[in-house]
Amino acid sequence: MRDLLWGRYTVFLFSCIGAMLTLTGALIGWWSILWAIPTTGLAVLGVYDYNQQSRTLLGNYPLLGRFRFFFELIRPELRQYFWESDSEELPYSRNQRAMVYQRAKEILAVRPFGSIESMDERGFSWLNHSMQPTQIKDSNFRVLVGEGPQAYSISVLNISGTSFGALSPNAIQALNTGARLGGFAHNTGEGSLSKYHESGGGDTIWQISTAYFGCRTAQGRFDPEAFRRRATLPQVKMIEIKLSQGAKPGHGGMLLGAKVSKEIAEARGVEIGKDCLSPPFHTEFSTPLELLDFVQRLRELSGGKPVGIKLCIGHPWEFLSIVKAMLHTGQRIDFITVDGAEGGTGAAPVEFTDHIGSPLKDALVFVDNALRGAGLRHRIRIAASGKIVSAFDILKTCALGADWVNMARPFMFALGCVQARDCASNRCPTGIATMDPKRYRVLNIEDRSNRVFNFHKNTVHAVAEMLEATGLTHPGQMTRRHIVSRSADGEIHLEDRIHPTVREGALLDGLSTGDESIDTFWSQVNGSSFNLKNQMTA
């Protein structure tokens, strides 16, 4: 009886009583039948809940249990707008998003009343300033990539891989148009060069994935002629071979046939309505030497444009084998994009997102040290991506070893992303991560491309202001000695002490680099295989 009146059946009981009363009243003419319809509907739904067995909660709490599912449905929105703190990162904090929105809208991004950071906490880092600040007249910071007439002068801040299909046509065109307005580059992502990238007219980095989208045969193999036709377009400035990505390294993907529209099929070179598979590995090479041959082949087919690789660092010896192959052959990769495990994507297995791949800081230091030890750093540029959002993030990343940085999610914030984290459902509330025309119609290309341009301009301006405070004039002058971090015991250390910079050519002279991963595996790798020597002979 207690369960009926005050427990789990209360709502169900009152709905049944309400249905009987309203039905009786309607029959004897006290009121309209319209009053009986909703109450009877609730009672019927309660009977269904009580008898069904697919959801135990509804069986024990008819009708009442549905409130649980409703509040669970809107929990992310409630948390984001009402209970999430300004500094809580999921994965970007409200403060970080607000900074992007303000810079994109040309609103003064300042903070009154002092810092809200916990400066005594482990891991807190800062930039040392100078008593002799500089004055930077030109903040258009550029980095030259490649050699010869096709070498590309790239901005210190660019748009990371954003595929057409994962992002809407309007979003892609707005991003690329913003890149044109600001004179920076937009990476196509593995979805290939689409007509919406071309419509934007901005400098473009064409990413070549394991599926060779945009330059593939009907069987999914690399098509040299199809590659040459697009790679020689003036808009394509560099080529990036994607080996892996931070969000799901070592994992392929599949775009279901139902989502492969005519436009996506056209951009990727696949059949309309057929499942579109991205395997986890390349079929054009299986050794470091073959990778270098493929790099050289793409460089020749593109007319000498810079060619690089993108990867999330996993087994350290595999990257070292690439470095050793470059030493032995004299062939060079023009740039290396280090993607940290913090990187995002539209959909990735939870375990891959959380527990596979090296975080950006550790990976970046390792790659920079390996190239320095091999005497190759002055010939090969390094880009970095993975949860970089502020001017300080840019300078810290450059200090750790990067020449420039790429961002994807912050530029999506500039487009209007609200971090709903519903990218895989095709129901993006802002029309960015969806292919539904009824949803992306609200994304105005002209307005949002200006916001993309503004975010880039104001962020680079903030970089210049911070450089002036340090007494420097270019991000390339940053070293690990400019960054200070607090350790677990509360002591403060220069990053150069935490991650010492390797002397140029140390490995060639048989000296220790001070990096355990490099010193342990350097003698055990061979450019002819990604495996260790003892693995090859086992």
Kinemage of the C-alpha trace (Angstrom):
@kinemage 1
@onewidth
@group {chain A} dominant
@subgroup {mainchain}
@vectorlist {calphas} color= white
{ca met a 1} P 0.000 0.000 0.000
{ca arg a 2} L 2.851 2.355 0.827
{ca asp a 3} L 4.327 1.783 -2.667
{ca leu a 4} L 0.962 2.691 -4.184
{ca leu a 5} L 0.418 5.958 -2.305
{ca trp a 6} L 3.899 7.335 -1.659
{ca gly a 7} L 6.366 5.098 -3.478
{ca arg a 8} L 7.291 3.918 -6.902
{ca tyr a 9} L 3.746 3.523 -8.254
{ca thr a 10} L 2.466 6.938 -7.130
{ca val a 11} L 2.520 8.648 -10.519
{ca phe a 12} L 1.082 5.550 -12.192
{ca leu a 13} L -1.737 5.348 -9.620
{ca phe a 14} L -2.740 8.985 -9.982
{ca ser a 15} L -2.675 8.754 -13.781
{ca cys a 16} L -5.094 5.797 -13.627
{ca ile a 17} L -7.393 7.646 -11.215
{ca gly a 18} L -7.263 10.737 -13.437
{ca ala a 19} L -8.108 8.676 -16.506
{ca met a 20} L -11.130 7.089 -14.801
{ca leu a 21} L -12.439 10.436 -13.550
{ca thr a 22} L -12.073 12.248 -16.858
{ca leu a 23} L -13.553 9.360 -18.835
{ca thr a 24} L -16.496 9.175 -16.455
{ca gly a 25} L -16.975 12.939 -16.632
{ca ala a 26} L -16.887 12.868 -20.415
{ca leu a 27} L -19.468 10.064 -20.579
{ca ile a 28} L -21.991 11.824 -18.337
{ca gly a 29} L -21.419 15.175 -20.011
{ca trp a 30} L -19.563 17.045 -17.263
{ca trp a 31} L -16.737 18.056 -19.610
{ca ser a 32} L -15.290 17.439 -23.052
{ca ile a 33} L -13.670 14.171 -24.120
{ca leu a 34} L -10.518 16.245 -24.820
{ca trp a 35} L -9.796 16.214 -21.090
{ca ala a 36} L -9.797 12.425 -21.051
{ca ile a 37} L -7.338 11.910 -23.920
{ca pro a 38} L -4.075 12.962 -22.160
{ca thr a 39} L -4.925 11.295 -18.840
{ca thr a 40} L -5.954 8.056 -20.551
{ca gly a 41} L -2.794 8.162 -22.665
{ca leu a 42} L -0.660 8.441 -19.536
{ca ala a 43} L -2.489 5.556 -17.900
{ca val a 44} L -2.007 3.338 -20.966
{ca leu a 45} L 1.682 4.279 -21.076
{ca gly a 46} L 1.963 3.393 -17.375
{ca val a 47} L 0.417 -0.041 -17.999
{ca tyr a 48} L 2.892 -0.584 -20.820
{ca asp a 49} L 5.822 0.430 -18.577
{ca tyr a 50} L 4.679 -1.920 -15.826
{ca asn a 51} L 4.448 -4.942 -18.144
{ca gln a 52} L 7.489 -4.419 -20.423
{ca gln a 53} L 10.758 -6.152 -19.532
{ca ser a 54} L 13.326 -4.379 -21.697
{ca arg a 55} L 13.925 -1.639 -19.099
{ca thr a 56} L 13.890 -2.792 -15.493
{ca leu a 57} L 13.706 0.756 -14.152
{ca leu a 58} L 10.436 1.458 -15.972
{ca gly a 59} L 8.974 -1.841 -14.806
{ca asn a 60} L 9.534 -0.933 -11.164
{ca tyr a 61} L 8.742 2.769 -11.591
{ca pro a 62} L 6.012 3.089 -14.257
{ca leu a 63} L 5.896 6.636 -15.703
{ca leu a 64} L 8.069 7.965 -12.878
{ca gly a 65} L 11.117 6.221 -14.357
{ca arg a 66} L 10.718 8.235 -17.548
{ca phe a 67} L 11.749 11.386 -15.691
{ca arg a 68} L 15.136 9.742 -15.181
{ca phe a 69} L 15.603 9.223 -18.918
{ca phe a 70} L 14.473 12.768 -19.671
{ca phe a 71} L 16.908 14.374 -17.247
{ca glu a 72} L 19.683 12.065 -18.420
{ca leu a 73} L 18.962 13.241 -21.964
{ca ile a 74} L 19.426 16.915 -21.090
{ca arg a 75} L 22.155 16.349 -18.467
{ca pro a 76} L 25.038 17.606 -20.701
{ca glu a 77} L 23.187 20.860 -21.383
{ca leu a 78} L 22.245 21.336 -17.732
{ca arg a 79} L 25.832 20.700 -16.660
{ca gln a 80} L 27.349 22.937 -19.327
{ca tyr a 81} L 25.060 25.914 -18.787
{ca phe a 82} L 24.294 25.748 -15.056
{ca trp a 83} L 26.730 23.614 -13.029
{ca glu a 84} L 30.000 23.429 -14.923
{ca ser a 85} L 32.664 25.696 -13.390
{ca asp a 86} L 34.459 28.267 -15.552
{ca ser a 87} L 37.757 26.373 -15.353
{ca glu a 88} L 36.473 22.788 -15.638
{ca glu a 89} L 37.714 21.237 -18.871
{ca leu a 90} L 35.268 18.942 -20.704
{ca pro a 91} L 37.440 18.953 -22.789
{ca tyr a 92} L 37.649 22.750 -23.146
{ca ser a 93} L 36.708 24.962 -20.222
{ca arg a 94} L 34.123 27.734 -20.355
{ca asn a 95} L 36.965 30.243 -19.986
{ca gln a 96} L 38.782 28.810 -23.000
{ca arg a 97} L 35.654 28.814 -25.127
{ca ala a 98} L 34.763 32.336 -24.018
{ca met a 99} L 38.212 33.562 -25.055
{ca val a 100} L 37.757 32.092 -28.551
{ca tyr a 101} L 34.242 33.524 -28.901
{ca gln a 102} L 35.430 36.973 -27.832
{ca arg a 103} L 38.380 37.017 -30.219
{ca ala a 104} L 36.231 35.711 -33.071
{ca lys a 105} L 33.634 38.440 -32.462
{ca glu a 106} L 36.221 41.202 -31.974
{ca ile a 107} L 35.246 41.608 -28.321
{ca leu a 108} L 37.962 42.652 -25.886
{ca ala a 109} L 39.195 39.433 -24.234
{ca val a 110} L 40.460 40.662 -20.860
{ca arg a 111} L 40.097 39.394 -17.296
{ca pro a 112} L 39.269 41.744 -14.407
{ca phe a 113} L 40.174 41.328 -10.742
{ca gly a 114} L 43.164 39.032 -11.151
{ca ser a 115} L 43.939 35.462 -12.208
{ca ile a 116} L 41.687 32.547 -11.301
{ca glu a 117} L 44.469 30.000 -11.914
{ca ser a 118} L 45.816 27.932 -9.016
{ca met a 119} L 49.430 28.938 -9.392
{ca asp a 120} L 50.698 26.684 -6.600
{ca glu a 121} L 49.391 23.485 -8.177
{ca arg a 122} L 51.585 20.830 -9.730
{ca gly a 123} L 52.075 21.322 -13.456
{ca phe a 124} L 51.260 25.039 -13.485
{ca ser a 125} L 53.544 26.750 -15.993
{ca trp a 126} L 54.328 30.296 -17.013
{ca leu a 127} L 56.463 32.346 -19.361
{ca asn a 128} L 59.426 34.315 -18.026
{ca his a 129} L 59.361 37.969 -19.067
{ca ser a 130} L 62.192 40.389 -19.734
{ca met a 131} L 63.055 43.767 -18.234
{ca gln a 132} L 63.781 44.827 -21.816
{ca pro a 133} L 60.567 44.256 -23.800
{ca thr a 134} L 60.763 44.440 -27.569
{ca gln a 135} L 58.516 46.174 -30.090
{ca ile a 136} L 57.260 43.956 -32.905
{ca lys a 137} L 56.185 45.916 -35.979
{ca asp a 138} L 55.169 42.918 -38.117
{ca ser a 139} L 53.372 40.084 -36.323
{ca asn a 140} L 52.819 38.056 -39.491
{ca phe a 141} L 54.992 35.237 -38.184
{ca arg a 142} L 55.943 32.799 -40.956
{ca val a 143} L 57.990 29.605 -41.264
{ca leu a 144} L 59.503 28.449 -44.565
{ca val a 145} L 58.797 24.776 -45.347
{ca gly a 146} L 60.489 22.827 -48.116
{ca glu a 147} L 63.082 23.894 -50.665
{ca gly a 148} L 63.076 25.410 -54.118
{ca pro a 149} L 60.417 27.515 -55.873
{ca gln a 150} L 57.537 25.542 -54.322
{ca ala a 151} L 58.674 26.074 -50.715
{ca tyr a 152} L 55.774 27.382 -48.644
{ca ser a 153} L 55.852 30.165 -46.078
{ca ile a 154} L 53.328 28.995 -43.482
{ca ser a 155} L 51.717 30.961 -40.651
{ca val a 156} L 52.544 30.139 -37.032
{ca leu a 157} L 48.825 29.251 -36.577
{ca asn a 158} L 46.761 27.179 -39.021
{ca ile a 159} L 43.603 25.065 -39.209
{ca ser a 160} L 44.148 21.390 -38.452
{ca gly a 161} L 42.591 18.539 -40.430
{ca thr a 162} L 38.835 19.075 -40.867
{ca ser a 163} L 37.236 16.684 -43.350
{ca phe a 164} L 34.308 17.458 -45.599
{ca gly a 165} L 31.666 14.975 -44.510
{ca ala a 166} L 32.652 15.227 -40.874
{ca leu a 167} L 32.008 18.979 -41.163
{ca ser a 168} L 29.230 20.521 -43.223
{ca pro a 169} L 29.716 22.221 -46.603
{ca asn a 170} L 29.120 25.642 -45.066
{ca ala a 171} L 31.586 24.967 -42.251
{ca ile a 172} L 34.320 23.837 -44.654
{ca gln a 173} L 33.826 26.819 -46.942
{ca ala a 174} L 33.753 29.259 -44.008
{ca leu a 175} L 36.988 27.835 -42.586
{ca asn a 176} L 38.770 27.963 -45.933
{ca thr a 177} L 37.494 31.453 -46.710
{ca gly a 178} L 38.735 32.580 -43.292
{ca ala a 179} L 42.133 31.083 -44.129
{ca arg a 180} L 42.202 33.099 -47.370
{ca leu a 181} L 41.296 36.317 -45.561
{ca gly a 182} L 44.000 35.775 -42.943
{ca gly a 183} L 46.728 34.322 -45.138
{ca phe a 184} L 47.046 31.048 -43.247
{ca ala a 185} L 46.540 27.386 -44.208
{ca his a 186} L 43.654 24.933 -43.898
{ca asn a 187} L 44.312 21.181 -43.749
{ca thr a 188} L 41.708 19.149 -45.644
{ca gly a 189} L 41.689 16.208 -43.227
{ca glu a 190} L 41.456 12.711 -44.668
{ca gly a 191} L 38.188 13.507 -46.490
{ca ser a 192} L 40.287 15.023 -49.307
{ca leu a 193} L 40.066 18.269 -51.233
{ca ser a 194} L 36.400 19.094 -51.846
{ca lys a 195} L 34.739 21.760 -53.959
{ca tyr a 196} L 33.973 23.613 -50.736
{ca his a 197} L 37.670 23.884 -49.909
{ca glu a 198} L 38.229 25.148 -53.440
{ca ser a 199} L 35.356 27.651 -53.164
{ca gly a 200} L 36.999 29.169 -50.108
{ca gly a 201} L 40.149 29.918 -52.087
{ca gly a 202} L 42.473 29.662 -49.070
{ca asp a 203} L 45.887 28.032 -48.885
{ca thr a 204} L 45.295 24.309 -48.449
{ca ile a 205} L 47.285 21.372 -47.127
{ca trp a 206} L 46.033 18.176 -48.771
{ca gln a 207} L 46.078 15.251 -46.364
{ca ile a 208} L 46.587 11.809 -47.916
{ca ser a 209} L 45.136 9.093 -45.691
{ca thr a 210} L 45.317 5.320 -45.678
{ca ala a 211} L 42.303 5.185 -48.016
{ca tyr a 212} L 43.920 7.628 -50.508
{ca phe a 213} L 40.703 9.620 -50.771
{ca gly a 214} L 40.735 11.887 -53.806
{ca cys a 215} L 43.593 9.966 -55.426
{ca arg a 216} L 42.528 6.332 -55.398
{ca thr a 217} L 41.672 3.622 -57.869
{ca ala a 218} L 38.388 1.753 -57.794
{ca gln a 219} L 40.176 -0.896 -55.719
{ca gly a 220} L 41.324 1.646 -53.131
{ca arg a 221} L 44.989 1.813 -54.195
{ca phe a 222} L 46.951 5.004 -54.828
{ca asp a 223} L 46.300 6.602 -58.246
{ca pro a 224} L 49.295 8.748 -59.322
{ca glu a 225} L 47.471 10.575 -62.109
{ca ala a 226} L 44.478 11.471 -59.914
{ca phe a 227} L 46.916 12.738 -57.289
{ca arg a 228} L 48.870 14.820 -59.794
{ca arg a 229} L 45.728 16.565 -61.097
{ca arg a 230} L 44.783 17.884 -57.658
{ca ala a 231} L 48.237 18.254 -56.110
{ca thr a 232} L 49.346 20.681 -58.832
{ca leu a 233} L 46.432 23.040 -58.189
{ca pro a 234} L 47.802 26.450 -57.079
{ca gln a 235} L 45.607 26.343 -53.967
{ca val a 236} L 47.338 23.189 -52.683
{ca lys a 237} L 50.498 24.355 -50.935
{ca met a 238} L 51.699 21.211 -49.142
{ca ile a 239} L 50.973 17.472 -48.957
{ca glu a 240} L 50.601 15.631 -45.636
{ca ile a 241} L 50.685 11.828 -45.415
{ca lys a 242} L 48.586 10.775 -42.434
{ca leu a 243} L 50.118 7.817 -40.612
{ca ser a 244} L 47.965 8.147 -37.499
{ca gln a 245} L 46.001 10.710 -35.493
{ca gly a 246} L 45.957 11.478 -31.793
{ca ala a 247} L 42.287 10.778 -31.204
{ca lys a 248} L 42.458 7.171 -32.429
{ca pro a 249} L 46.000 6.128 -33.409
{ca gly a 250} L 46.265 2.747 -35.073
{ca his a 251} L 42.520 2.645 -35.743
{ca gly a 252} L 40.747 2.856 -39.069
{ca gly a 253} L 37.224 4.041 -39.673
{ca met a 254} L 34.165 3.629 -41.835
{ca leu a 255} L 31.617 6.072 -43.187
{ca leu a 256} L 28.371 4.151 -43.598
{ca gly a 257} L 26.972 3.986 -47.103
{ca ala a 258} L 23.843 5.856 -46.064
{ca lys a 259} L 26.021 8.921 -45.397
{ca val a 260} L 28.044 8.717 -48.627
{ca ser a 261} L 26.263 11.376 -50.657
{ca lys a 262} L 27.057 12.385 -54.225
{ca glu a 263} L 29.261 15.255 -53.032
{ca ile a 264} L 31.212 13.108 -50.555
{ca ala a 265} L 31.657 10.389 -53.178
{ca glu a 266} L 32.938 13.006 -55.626
{ca ala a 267} L 35.476 14.426 -53.164
{ca arg a 268} L 36.744 11.058 -51.963
{ca gly a 269} L 36.598 9.097 -55.190
{ca val a 270} L 34.256 6.404 -53.869
{ca glu a 271} L 30.870 5.014 -54.894
{ca ile a 272} L 27.675 6.750 -53.822
{ca gly a 273} L 25.783 4.863 -51.117
{ca lys a 274} L 28.577 2.330 -50.482
{ca asp a 275} L 30.380 1.923 -47.146
{ca cys a 276} L 33.551 4.003 -47.205
{ca leu a 277} L 36.419 2.235 -45.375
{ca ser a 278} L 39.606 3.827 -44.014
{ca pro a 279} L 42.029 1.017 -43.113
{ca pro a 280} L 44.417 1.480 -40.166
{ca phe a 281} L 47.538 1.157 -42.367
{ca his a 282} L 48.905 2.275 -45.759
{ca thr a 283} L 49.202 -0.144 -48.656
{ca glu a 284} L 51.816 1.899 -50.580
{ca phe a 285} L 54.585 1.295 -48.056
{ca ser a 286} L 55.429 -0.987 -45.139
{ca thr a 287} L 58.991 0.070 -44.226
{ca pro a 288} L 60.697 3.412 -43.474
{ca leu a 289} L 62.595 3.244 -46.770
{ca glu a 290} L 59.374 2.672 -48.716
{ca leu a 291} L 57.778 5.589 -46.849
{ca leu a 292} L 60.625 7.876 -47.947
{ca asp a 293} L 60.251 6.646 -51.533
{ca phe a 294} L 56.531 7.460 -51.350
{ca val a 295} L 57.309 10.938 -49.997
{ca gln a 296} L 59.691 11.548 -52.887
{ca arg a 297} L 57.144 10.243 -55.367
{ca leu a 298} L 54.471 12.648 -54.092
{ca arg a 299} L 56.952 15.518 -54.160
{ca glu a 300} L 57.735 14.842 -57.829
{ca leu a 301} L 54.081 14.352 -58.826
{ca ser a 302} L 53.096 17.617 -57.121
{ca gly a 303} L 55.788 19.610 -58.876
{ca gly a 304} L 58.157 19.895 -55.922
{ca lys a 305} L 55.729 20.946 -53.206
{ca pro a 306} L 56.638 20.214 -49.569
{ca val a 307} L 55.583 16.742 -48.396
{ca gly a 308} L 55.334 15.737 -44.748
{ca ile a 309} L 53.872 13.137 -42.436
{ca lys a 310} L 51.396 13.351 -39.579
{ca leu a 311} L 51.546 10.901 -36.709
{ca cys a 312} L 50.807 10.315 -33.062
{ca ile a 313} L 53.909 8.888 -31.396
{ca gly a 314} L 53.558 5.295 -30.244
{ca his a 315} L 56.505 2.859 -30.203
{ca pro a 316} L 59.528 5.222 -30.096
{ca trp a 317} L 61.707 2.891 -32.179
{ca glu a 318} L 59.326 3.177 -35.143
{ca phe a 319} L 59.894 6.921 -35.433
{ca leu a 320} L 63.622 6.474 -34.839
{ca ser a 321} L 63.715 3.995 -37.741
{ca ile a 322} L 62.355 6.748 -40.012
{ca val a 323} L 65.056 9.123 -38.762
{ca lys a 324} L 67.761 6.528 -39.411
{ca ala a 325} L 66.368 5.839 -42.887
{ca met a 326} L 66.652 9.555 -43.704
{ca leu a 327} L 70.280 9.546 -42.545
{ca his a 328} L 71.189 6.496 -44.632
{ca thr a 329} L 69.435 7.549 -47.851
{ca gly a 330} L 69.783 11.318 -47.785
{ca gln a 331} L 66.050 11.567 -48.555
{ca arg a 332} L 64.174 14.057 -46.415
{ca ile a 333} L 60.655 14.550 -45.157
{ca asp a 334} L 59.929 18.279 -45.352
{ca phe a 335} L 57.817 18.479 -42.205
{ca ile a 336} L 56.438 16.305 -39.423
{ca thr a 337} L 53.078 17.037 -37.783
{ca val a 338} L 53.075 15.675 -34.230
{ca asp a 339} L 49.496 15.013 -33.149
{ca gly a 340} L 49.028 14.586 -29.410
{ca ala a 341} L 46.678 12.071 -27.846
{ca glu a 342} L 44.610 15.080 -26.678
{ca gly a 343} L 43.435 15.562 -30.252
{ca gly a 344} L 39.765 15.288 -31.072
{ca thr a 345} L 37.660 13.732 -33.802
{ca gly a 346} L 33.992 13.263 -34.593
{ca ala a 347} L 33.886 9.694 -33.293
{ca ala a 348} L 36.514 7.450 -31.711
{ca pro a 349} L 36.450 4.422 -29.388
{ca val a 350} L 36.655 5.616 -25.775
{ca glu a 351} L 39.672 3.457 -24.959
{ca phe a 352} L 41.594 4.831 -27.941
{ca thr a 353} L 40.764 8.412 -27.036
{ca asp a 354} L 41.778 7.989 -23.401
{ca his a 355} L 44.587 5.444 -23.340
{ca ile a 356} L 46.415 5.080 -26.669
{ca gly a 357} L 49.060 7.425 -27.990
{ca ser a 358} L 51.549 9.839 -26.496
{ca pro a 359} L 50.363 13.229 -25.173
{ca leu a 360} L 51.583 16.182 -27.224
{ca lys a 361} L 54.222 17.554 -24.843
{ca asp a 362} L 56.103 14.252 -24.486
{ca ala a 363} L 55.786 13.401 -28.176
{ca leu a 364} L 56.936 16.824 -29.345
{ca val a 365} L 60.022 16.815 -27.130
{ca phe a 366} L 60.898 13.303 -28.301
{ca val a 367} L 60.598 14.165 -32.017
{ca asp a 368} L 62.557 17.413 -31.654
{ca asn a 369} L 65.311 15.679 -29.661
{ca ala a 370} L 65.562 12.777 -32.118
{ca leu a 371} L 65.944 15.093 -35.115
{ca arg a 372} L 68.484 17.243 -33.272
{ca gly a 373} L 70.489 14.210 -32.225
{ca ala a 374} L 70.582 13.017 -35.832
{ca gly a 375} L 71.633 16.453 -37.120
{ca leu a 376} L 68.436 16.844 -39.169
{ca arg a 377} L 66.445 19.430 -37.225
{ca his a 378} L 67.579 22.396 -39.357
{ca arg a 379} L 66.253 20.637 -42.481
{ca ile a 380} L 62.931 19.352 -41.160
{ca arg a 381} L 60.108 21.503 -39.788
{ca ile a 382} L 57.807 20.374 -36.964
{ca ala a 383} L 54.125 21.197 -36.595
{ca ala a 384} L 52.100 20.370 -33.500
{ca ser a 385} L 48.411 19.791 -32.823
{ca gly a 386} L 46.400 18.629 -29.837
{ca lys a 387} L 44.310 20.835 -27.551
{ca ile a 388} L 46.131 24.086 -28.266
{ca val a 389} L 43.898 27.126 -27.866
{ca ser a 390} L 45.612 30.242 -26.434
{ca ala a 391} L 48.606 32.401 -27.351
{ca phe a 392} L 50.449 30.960 -24.344
{ca asp a 393} L 49.721 27.435 -25.611
{ca ile a 394} L 51.264 28.409 -28.954
{ca leu a 395} L 54.421 29.843 -27.419
{ca lys a 396} L 54.839 26.954 -24.993
{ca thr a 397} L 54.450 24.480 -27.862
{ca cys a 398} L 57.031 26.365 -29.925
{ca ala a 399} L 59.381 26.400 -26.938
{ca leu a 400} L 59.099 22.613 -26.648
{ca gly a 401} L 60.100 22.113 -30.273
{ca ala a 402} L 57.375 23.106 -32.766
{ca asp a 403} L 57.794 25.571 -35.634
{ca trp a 404} L 54.049 26.159 -35.947
{ca val a 405} L 50.790 24.860 -34.501
{ca asn a 406} L 47.493 23.622 -35.900
{ca met a 407} L 44.091 23.955 -34.230
{ca ala a 408} L 40.762 22.391 -35.195
{ca arg a 409} L 38.318 22.646 -32.289
{ca pro a 410} L 39.115 26.299 -31.452
{ca phe a 411} L 38.406 27.237 -35.073
{ca met a 412} L 35.149 25.293 -34.759
{ca phe a 413} L 34.365 27.431 -31.691
{ca ala a 414} L 35.003 30.460 -33.901
{ca leu a 415} L 32.354 29.074 -36.261
{ca gly a 416} L 29.918 28.855 -33.342
{ca cys a 417} L 30.460 25.349 -31.887
{ca val a 418} L 29.045 25.114 -28.340
{ca gln a 419} L 30.846 21.855 -27.422
{ca ala a 420} L 27.627 19.830 -27.453
{ca arg a 421} L 29.837 16.758 -28.104
{ca asp a 422} L 27.254 15.300 -30.456
{ca cys a 423} L 29.446 15.274 -33.566
{ca ala a 424} L 28.769 11.687 -34.637
{ca ser a 425} L 24.960 11.833 -34.623
{ca asn a 426} L 24.482 14.208 -37.592
{ca arg a 427} L 22.398 16.365 -35.222
{ca cys a 428} L 24.961 19.092 -34.496
{ca pro a 429} L 22.935 21.976 -32.983
{ca thr a 430} L 25.063 24.643 -34.676
{ca gly a 431} L 25.173 23.174 -38.199
{ca ile a 432} L 28.940 22.553 -38.114
{ca ala a 433} L 29.397 18.778 -37.677
{ca thr a 434} L 26.426 17.648 -39.749
{ca met a 435} L 25.485 16.915 -43.339
{ca asp a 436} L 21.826 17.752 -42.738
{ca pro a 437} L 20.992 20.796 -44.943
{ca lys a 438} L 18.149 21.747 -42.609
{ca arg a 439} L 20.733 22.169 -39.853
{ca tyr a 440} L 23.722 23.705 -41.651
{ca arg a 441} L 21.540 26.262 -43.474
{ca val a 442} L 21.861 28.486 -40.367
{ca leu a 443} L 25.656 28.756 -40.753
{ca asn a 444} L 26.281 31.963 -42.706
{ca ile a 445} L 29.528 31.550 -44.637
{ca glu a 446} L 30.439 35.227 -44.895
{ca asp a 447} L 29.786 35.984 -41.230
{ca arg a 448} L 31.537 32.880 -39.897
{ca ser a 449} L 34.550 33.188 -42.193
{ca asn a 450} L 35.097 36.656 -40.750
{ca arg a 451} L 35.000 35.152 -37.256
{ca val a 452} L 37.601 32.555 -38.284
{ca phe a 453} L 39.762 35.365 -39.640
{ca asn a 454} L 39.279 37.453 -36.480
{ca phe a 455} L 40.197 34.581 -34.175
{ca his a 456} L 43.418 33.947 -36.070
{ca lys a 457} L 44.313 37.647 -36.253
{ca asn a 458} L 43.644 38.368 -32.575
{ca thr a 459} L 45.371 35.193 -31.366
{ca val a 460} L 48.507 35.942 -33.379
{ca his a 461} L 48.372 39.515 -32.052
{ca ala a 462} L 48.311 38.078 -28.513
{ca val a 463} L 51.321 35.914 -29.440
{ca ala a 464} L 53.157 39.076 -30.513
{ca glu a 465} L 52.315 40.847 -27.251
{ca met a 466} L 53.612 37.928 -25.185
{ca leu a 467} L 56.785 37.759 -27.281
{ca glu a 468} L 57.371 41.454 -26.683
{ca ala a 469} L 57.102 40.846 -22.940
{ca thr a 470} L 59.767 38.123 -23.153
{ca gly a 471} L 62.154 40.347 -25.134
{ca leu a 472} L 61.845 38.229 -28.313
{ca thr a 473} L 60.582 39.019 -31.812
{ca his a 474} L 59.552 35.640 -33.316
{ca pro a 475} L 58.117 32.351 -31.966
{ca gly a 476} L 61.095 30.563 -33.527
{ca gln a 477} L 63.313 32.176 -30.893
{ca met a 478} L 61.489 30.409 -28.066
{ca thr a 479} L 63.437 27.745 -26.199
{ca arg a 480} L 62.608 25.486 -23.271
{ca arg a 481} L 64.442 27.914 -21.025
{ca his a 482} L 61.667 30.458 -21.492
{ca ile a 483} L 59.028 28.183 -19.885
{ca val a 484} L 58.854 27.528 -16.142
{ca ser a 485} L 56.834 24.715 -14.528
{ca arg a 486} L 56.008 23.731 -10.965
{ca ser a 487} L 56.812 20.129 -10.060
{ca ala a 488} L 54.977 17.767 -7.709
{ca asp a 489} L 57.129 18.778 -4.747
{ca gly a 490} L 56.308 22.451 -5.279
{ca glu a 491} L 59.704 23.372 -6.739
{ca ile a 492} L 59.965 25.377 -9.932
{ca his a 493} L 62.104 24.277 -12.874
{ca leu a 494} L 62.879 25.577 -16.325
{ca glu a 495} L 61.513 23.206 -18.973
{ca asp a 496} L 65.091 22.897 -20.193
{ca arg a 497} L 65.929 21.086 -16.948
{ca ile a 498} L 62.856 18.853 -17.152
{ca his a 499} L 63.377 18.117 -20.853
{ca pro a 500} L 66.992 18.974 -21.775
{ca thr a 501} L 67.577 20.008 -25.374
{ca val a 502} L 69.749 17.521 -27.253
{ca arg a 503} L 72.961 18.793 -28.799
{ca glu a 504} L 72.841 18.917 -32.595
{ca gly a 505} L 74.425 15.762 -34.068
{ca ala a 506} L 74.908 14.005 -30.714
{ca leu a 507} L 73.837 10.637 -32.135
{ca leu a 508} L 76.265 10.969 -35.031
{ca asp a 509} L 79.112 11.507 -32.554
{ca gly a 510} L 78.078 8.520 -30.426
{ca leu a 511} L 77.092 10.715 -27.488
{ca ser a 512} L 74.176 10.305 -25.117
{ca thr a 513} L 71.175 12.492 -25.818
{ca gly a 514} L 69.871 12.340 -22.269
{ca asp a 515} L 66.577 11.039 -23.661
{ca glu a 516} L 66.155 7.452 -22.478
{ca ser a 517} L 63.880 6.407 -25.355
{ca ile a 518} L 66.366 7.643 -27.948
{ca asp a 519} L 69.489 6.277 -26.244
{ca thr a 520} L 67.870 2.879 -25.605
{ca phe a 521} L 66.591 2.181 -29.112
{ca trp a 522} L 68.843 4.134 -31.499
{ca ser a 523} L 71.343 1.292 -31.901
{ca gln a 524} L 68.526 -1.239 -32.268
{ca val a 525} L 66.720 0.317 -35.243
{ca asn a 526} L 67.287 -0.083 -38.943
{ca gly a 527} L 65.806 2.043 -41.700
{ca ser a 528} L 64.731 -1.070 -43.581
{ca ser a 529} L 62.072 -1.977 -40.997
{ca phe a 530} L 59.821 -0.419 -38.369
{ca asn a 531} L 60.759 -3.297 -36.039
{ca leu a 532} L 63.739 -3.537 -33.708
{ca lys a 533} L 66.699 -5.609 -34.940
{ca asn a 534} L 66.025 -8.420 -32.469
{ca gln a 535} L 62.405 -8.519 -33.640
{ca met a 536} L 63.521 -8.856 -37.255
{ca thr a 537} L 65.767 -11.829 -36.471
{ca ala a 538} L 63.385 -13.536 -34.029
